[in-house]
């Protein structure tokens, strides 16, 4: 099947179901909220041992710092809670910024059996149609099939692995925007690593020079803030570009018009700069 114009195989769908409908989930609470939910034993949220995929699934980076208490609940423990306590707990998760708290009314046309309000996923509820809807809410469709063949051929000298990466989903949460750009330029394995700022800056110093044009292949688009480099994408030529919009496991490596990439990444406080990527021959 195709999701966001990208092939999605059954094993990958099963991995996604396992992440979204995990048998054990963390819930984040402020101390005051915890007092409203008697019987739950909480711990300091900072002590939670989470995988990168769990951090993404529950958008841990977006959780209100005041929600510094957490509790793990299995499916059985969740189902044993009184209905009102379940409702309050879900309401607190939305208020505190935790992800993966779906709203059933967004799926009524394709899954009318789901609750209309907030709930927790069960694997059987995550049909291909529901997973497709979820991914469409989180990302934009890849336009790889609309890019002319000549553009791929022209881009190959500077971006030898771009075609292989374009229109693919990552294996987990390790890959990010920096790794995608580096991998497209020929750095084998970078697409599966969570590349930090300094290694990416070192890549730019070694493989590129300041400047470049959006219409040519190999222009690295780099967005910076006062904290340093925030995001990167790379042009493929004739107005097309490649990016991974975020490090999350659900974010694919997509081909889009460069104008769309720039629009999607227009963020207050960020400035855009360009780097001209040297091909392998130019490095000798």
Secondary structure, 3 states (H helix, E strand, C coil): CEECCEECCHHHHHHHHHHHCCCEEEEEECHHHHHCCCCCCCEEHHHCCCCHHHHHHCCHHHCCCCCCEEEEEEHHHHHHCCHHHHHHHHHHHHHHCCCCCCEHHHHCCCCCCCCCCECCCCHHHCCHHHHHHHHHHHCCCCCHHHCCHHHHHHHCCCCCCHHHHCCECCCCCCCCHHHHHHHHCCCCCHHHCCCCHHHHHHHHHHHEEECCCCCCEEEEEEEEECCEEEEEEEEEECCEEEEECCCCCCCCEEEEEHHHHHHHCCCCCCEEEEEEECCHHHHC
